[in-house]
């Protein structure tokens, strides 16, 4: 099977796409990845055939303040830019990241089946849940039912507006206004982060987190045997700012060691109880006692898979939703606002109370009996 995988350059989306490409390759499929230029060389070193995804640069007419326009109008533009290169690969199947919807539109233009990749829990609206992003648990009793109904009604206006924008964008590139949607959805998350819903789509399959490390280097650990705190600032533009500096201030004199895992250049003049830089996070998690992170899905899922509890410092977007899901599951403490005192107290609490590590171990145990994403795609191609 010839597969094209389309994903934007944000690490939270590009990394799962690269991981999926490797699964296709290992299964004997021919796969090409279309993504931003930032990760092309790294993906090639991982043995993946890559091409630059055109159309990612913002245009003067784009309205980034309008999320619907940013997603749908830009998706239509990306689809037109992608179409010649995608057609040249003669794909049997296209996998398109949920935020890079142009891949799915281009697949429709080519009359090729396509599958949607969600590198996080299923965020589709549900008649049984409060709006995604609220961070709220489903309401209970009459009061909870009324609350969720009112919240869904309020958010429903935005949902309908988004559907209208998507229809206009589709028509603008020669597709029918009605969106048939993907043949299947790959929900790449830890089941512990999912929320039961009465209207789970029949074509949605939980496949577990798709993880890829952008380096083979190991981050050197600070000397000693005191508890190790892994700090990982968010890679998303919506992440909380100043996490590294605040965490280092918070943990000075706290009797812990700190390893800061980051893609960007590390801070200078670190104390002798801290190290920082780019290194394999999976290896670091094997020795970490707690993780301080922005609650982006990639690292949150990775920490839970290793049974490591989390101090979540969520930014905007879905980080608030994910942080609260992990807190309700028992494996995380949510910190907001970000201050040295709040971080220090949260880290101390997680280290002192065994219940957090026990909950993280339970979360790790849910990652069993998952669907095979490659097998799902093969069934779509064969249907």
Secondary structure by P-SEA (a helix, b strand, c coil): cbbbbbbccccccaaaaaaaaaaaaaabbbbbbbcccccaaaaaaacccccccccccccccccccccccccaaaaaaaaaaaaaaaaaacccbbbbccccaaaaaaaaaacbbbbbbccccccccccccccccccccccccaaaaaaaaaaaaaaaaaaaaaaaaaaaaaaaaccccccccccbbbbccccccbbbbcccccccccccccccccccccccccccccbbbbbbcccccccccaaaaaaaaaaccccbbbbbbbccccccccccccccccccaaaaaaccccccccccaaaaaaaaaacccccccccccaaaaaaaaaaaaccbbbbccccaaaaaaaaaaaaacaaaaaaaaaaaaaccccccaaaaaaaaaac
